[in-house]
Amino acid sequence: MYSIGQLSRMTGVKVPTIRYYEQMGLLDEPGRTAGNQRRYDSAGRERLSFIKHARELGLSIATIRDLIALARDESMPCAQAHEIAARQAVEIRQRIARLQKLEAELTRIGNSHDSGTVADCHVLATLGDHSMCLSDH
């Protein structure tokens, strides 16, 4: 059995985040000692590691909740988990494409040659007037 501090150190998840995951229903309410301290078992540690990894992969709380519900019923088809992973990959590709547009636009305006004074600064002018951008980002 682990205290919340021990669980935090073992998983690299901060204590307030562990409490948040409990409030969101991602972690089961842990048992408590006579002194009302939370005590987590290895299943709680494994679930927290699962949640942490899923968050690192960019999954939302709602999606993680769906995956946890799916995992609770071992008779469920794995295809649903594959669909969730594929959907997340599509979202990441879309996010990368948006970030690449942002990078290109920032590089373009950052490479402009100004007179050296703020009065004629192309970067500031472009940030103040979206129509000066080459693409809609």
DOSE-735561 format. One line per field, with one value per residue: chain; x, y, z of N, C-alpha, C, O in turn. Coordinates in steps of 0.05 Angstrom, whole numbers. Each point is the difference from the previous one (the first is absolute). Example, Ala and Ser with C-alpha at 12.3 -4.5 7.8 and 13.67 -1.06 7.14 Angstrom:
<atoms>
chaine = (A_A)
nc1 = (264_-28)
nc2 = (-114_21)
nc3 = (156_-27)
cac1 = (-18_16)
cac2 = (24_24)
cac3 = (0_1)
cc1 = (18_-15)
cc2 = (24_22)
cc3 = (0_14)
oc1 = (21_10)
oc2 = (0_22)
oc3 = (13_4)
</atoms>
This chain:
<atoms>
chaine = (A_A_A_A_A_A_A_A_A_A_A_A_A_A_A_A_A_A_A_A_A_A_A_A_A_A_A_A_A_A_A_A_A_A_A_A_A_A_A_A_A_A_A_A_A_A_A_A_A_A_A_A_A_A_A_A_A_A_A_A_A_A_A_A_A_A_A_A_A_A_A_A_A_A_A_A_A_A_A_A_A_A_A_A_A_A_A_A_A_A_A_A_A_A_A_A_A_A_A_A_A_A_A_A_A_A_A_A_A_A_A_A_A_A_A_A_A_A_A_A_A_A_A_A_A_A_A_A_A_A_A_A_A_A_A_A_A)
nc1 = (17_-30_38_-27_10_-17_-43_-7_10_-32_-33_13_-23_-6_23_21_41_32_16_33_41_21_22_41_16_32_-4_15_-44_31_27_-26_31_23_41_-23_29_10_-32_42_-34_10_-34_1_25_-17_-29_17_15_-31_-15_25_-2_-33_7_24_-29_0_11_-36_-10_-15_32_20_-22_3_35_-4_-23_22_28_-29_-3_11_-40_14_-31_29_-31_-24_16_-13_-41_-4_13_-30_-33_11_-2_-41_-18_14_-20_-39_2_6_-36_-27_9_-15_-44_-14_6_-29_-38_-3_-5_-40_-32_3_-20_-37_-2_16_-32_-29_-29_-2_24_42_-14_32_38_25_29_38_33_21_30_-38_-18_17_-35_36_5_-29_8)
nc2 = (-24_20_17_29_4_-30_4_29_-10_-23_27_16_-26_38_13_40_-7_-7_35_22_-17_13_39_-4_-11_32_30_-42_1_32_-37_-13_32_-25_-4_-37_-30_34_-29_8_-13_-43_-18_5_-30_-41_-4_-2_-40_-27_5_-18_-44_-16_3_-33_-32_19_-38_-2_38_34_23_33_39_26_27_39_34_25_32_34_18_-29_8_33_16_-31_-25_-17_-38_-38_-15_-22_-43_-30_-12_-31_-42_-17_-17_-41_-35_-13_-29_-43_-22_-14_-38_-36_-10_-23_-44_-25_-10_-33_-40_-14_-12_-44_-21_10_20_-3_31_-31_15_14_38_-14_2_-18_-3_35_13_-23_10_36_-22_-11_40_11_-15_-27_-4_-29_31)
nc3 = (0_-27_16_20_44_29_13_32_42_21_15_40_27_-24_37_-5_-15_31_23_-21_1_37_4_-18_40_1_33_-1_10_7_1_33_4_29_-19_-13_17_-30_-13_-14_-27_5_23_44_23_8_34_42_12_16_42_33_6_26_44_19_9_41_22_-26_21_-26_-21_22_1_-37_-2_22_-18_-29_16_6_-41_32_17_27_-29_-13_-21_35_17_-21_11_39_2_-16_28_30_-15_0_37_9_-19_19_35_-9_-13_33_21_-23_5_35_0_-23_20_30_-18_-14_30_10_-34_23_-40_42_6_13_-30_42_0_1_42_-27_22_11_-32_-5_28_-17_-26_22_-1_39_24_6_45_-20_30)
cac1 = (-17_15_-12_-2_27_16_-11_9_29_4_-11_6_-25_-2_-22_-26_-10_-12_-26_-18_-8_-20_-25_-11_-8_19_12_-19_5_17_-6_11_10_-15_6_-13_19_-5_18_-3_12_14_-19_-1_25_-1_-19_12_20_-16_-11_23_10_-21_1_25_-7_-19_-27_-17_-11_-24_9_12_-23_-11_19_-1_-25_5_18_-13_-15_19_-14_-4_19_23_-2_-6_25_15_-13_8_28_1_-11_20_21_-11_0_28_8_-12_14_26_-3_-5_25_19_-9_9_29_7_-8_18_27_-2_0_24_22_-3_21_-11_19_12_-16_-26_-20_-1_4_-18_-11_-21_-22_-14_-15_-22_-17_0_-1_28_9_-3_-19_-18_11)
cac2 = (24_24_26_17_11_-22_-5_23_-4_-24_4_26_15_17_-7_12_-13_-25_6_8_-25_-13_16_-4_-27_-16_-17_-8_11_-19_-5_19_-10_10_29_11_4_-17_-23_-10_-27_-2_5_29_10_-7_18_27_-1_-1_27_18_-5_9_30_7_-5_21_-8_16_-13_-15_-23_-18_-12_-20_-23_-14_-15_-22_-19_-14_-22_-15_-13_21_-3_18_18_27_12_7_23_23_6_11_27_17_4_19_26_9_9_26_20_4_16_27_10_6_26_21_2_12_29_13_1_20_27_4_4_25_18_26_22_-2_14_-12_14_-14_-28_-17_-20_12_8_-25_-10_18_0_-28_0_0_-28_-13_-21_0_-20)
cac3 = (0_-4_6_-25_-6_-12_-26_-16_-6_-17_-27_-11_-2_24_19_-8_-25_8_12_-22_-14_17_-3_-27_-2_-14_20_21_26_14_27_19_26_23_1_-23_-22_-23_-5_-27_-4_-25_-22_-1_-12_-29_-12_-2_-21_-25_-4_-6_-27_-19_-1_-15_-28_-8_3_18_24_-9_-15_20_14_-18_-1_26_0_-19_12_23_-10_-16_-23_-21_-23_0_-22_10_8_-24_-11_16_-7_-27_1_12_-20_-20_14_3_-27_-6_17_-12_-24_9_11_-23_-11_19_-2_-26_2_18_-13_-21_11_15_-19_-14_6_8_3_26_21_5_-17_-25_5_-15_19_16_-18_-9_23_4_-23_-10_-29_-10_-1_-26_1_23_19)
cc1 = (18_-15_-2_27_18_-9_9_30_4_-9_8_-24_-3_-25_-26_-12_-12_-27_-20_-10_-21_-27_-13_-9_18_14_-21_7_17_-10_13_8_-19_4_-10_20_-6_21_-6_13_14_-19_-4_24_0_-20_11_21_-14_-10_23_9_-20_0_25_-5_-22_-29_-15_-9_-24_9_13_-22_-12_18_0_-25_2_16_-13_-16_17_-13_-4_20_22_-2_-7_25_16_-12_7_29_2_-11_20_23_-8_1_28_11_-11_13_27_-2_-6_25_21_-8_9_30_8_-6_18_28_-1_1_25_24_-3_22_-12_22_14_-15_-27_-21_-4_3_-21_-13_-23_-24_-16_-16_-25_-20_1_0_28_12_-6_-21_-18_9_-16)
cc2 = (25_25_16_11_-21_-5_22_-4_-24_5_26_17_16_-7_14_-12_-27_4_8_-24_-15_15_-5_-29_-18_-20_-7_13_-20_-6_20_-13_11_30_14_7_-20_-22_-13_-27_0_5_30_12_-6_18_28_1_0_28_19_-4_9_30_9_-4_20_-7_18_-16_-18_-26_-20_-14_-23_-25_-16_-17_-25_-22_-16_-24_-16_-13_20_-4_21_21_29_15_9_25_25_8_13_28_20_6_21_28_11_10_27_22_6_18_29_13_6_26_23_4_15_30_15_3_22_28_6_6_26_19_28_20_0_15_-13_13_-14_-30_-17_-21_11_8_-24_-11_17_-1_-27_-1_1_-28_-12_-22_3_-22_2)
cc3 = (0_10_-26_-7_-13_-28_-19_-8_-19_-29_-13_-4_26_16_-8_-25_7_12_-22_-15_16_-3_-27_-4_-15_18_20_26_16_29_18_26_22_3_-25_-23_-22_-1_-26_-2_-28_-24_-3_-13_-30_-15_-4_-22_-28_-7_-8_-29_-20_-2_-16_-30_-10_3_20_24_-9_-15_19_16_-17_-1_26_2_-19_13_23_-9_-20_-24_-23_-23_2_-22_9_9_-24_-13_14_-6_-28_-1_12_-19_-21_13_2_-27_-7_17_-11_-25_7_11_-21_-14_17_-2_-26_1_19_-11_-21_12_16_-18_-15_9_6_2_27_22_2_-18_-27_2_-13_19_15_-18_-8_23_5_-23_-14_-31_-13_-1_-27_0_24_19_25)
oc1 = (21_-24_13_6_15_17_7_6_17_12_-3_1_2_-21_-21_-24_-20_-19_-23_-23_-18_-21_-25_-12_-7_7_-16_24_-8_-17_17_-11_-18_-18_7_-6_-8_24_-23_21_1_9_-2_-1_8_6_-4_2_10_3_-3_5_7_-3_-2_12_-8_-18_12_1_-2_-12_-5_2_-7_-9_1_0_-9_-6_8_-5_2_14_-9_23_-5_14_9_2_13_14_5_5_15_11_3_10_16_9_5_14_13_4_9_16_11_6_15_18_10_9_17_15_9_14_19_15_9_20_17_10_-12_23_19_8_-10_-20_-22_8_-24_-23_-22_-23_-25_-22_-20_-23_19_8_3_21_-19_-11_6_0_5)
oc2 = (0_1_-8_3_5_-4_-5_4_2_-11_3_20_-12_-9_-14_-2_-8_-14_-7_-2_-13_-13_0_-6_-23_-22_17_5_-23_15_15_-21_16_14_24_16_-23_5_-9_-5_21_11_10_19_17_9_12_19_12_9_16_19_11_11_19_14_-2_15_8_-25_-23_-21_-24_-24_-21_-22_-25_-22_-21_-24_-22_-19_8_-9_-8_-9_23_20_19_24_21_17_21_24_19_17_22_23_16_19_24_20_17_23_23_18_19_23_20_15_20_23_18_17_22_20_16_17_23_12_6_-2_12_-6_14_-2_-12_-13_1_-13_1_-7_-12_-3_1_-10_-10_10_-6_-19_-5_-4_8_-7_15_-23_-15)
oc3 = (13_-4_-20_-24_-18_-18_-23_-24_-17_-18_-25_-14_22_-11_-1_-3_-12_-6_1_-7_-11_-3_-2_-21_-7_-8_9_6_3_10_-9_8_-5_10_-4_-17_5_5_-4_12_-13_-20_-23_-16_-16_-22_-21_-14_-18_-23_-19_-14_-21_-22_-15_-17_-23_-10_21_-1_9_4_-3_6_11_1_0_9_7_-2_6_15_-23_-18_-22_5_7_1_-13_-4_0_-11_-12_-4_-3_-13_-9_0_-8_-13_-3_-2_-12_-10_0_-3_-12_-6_2_-8_-9_0_1_-9_-7_4_-2_-10_2_9_-17_22_-18_-2_5_23_-19_-7_-11_-19_7_-4_1_8_-1_-4_10_3_-16_-12_-23_-12_-14_-21_19_-7_19)
</atoms>
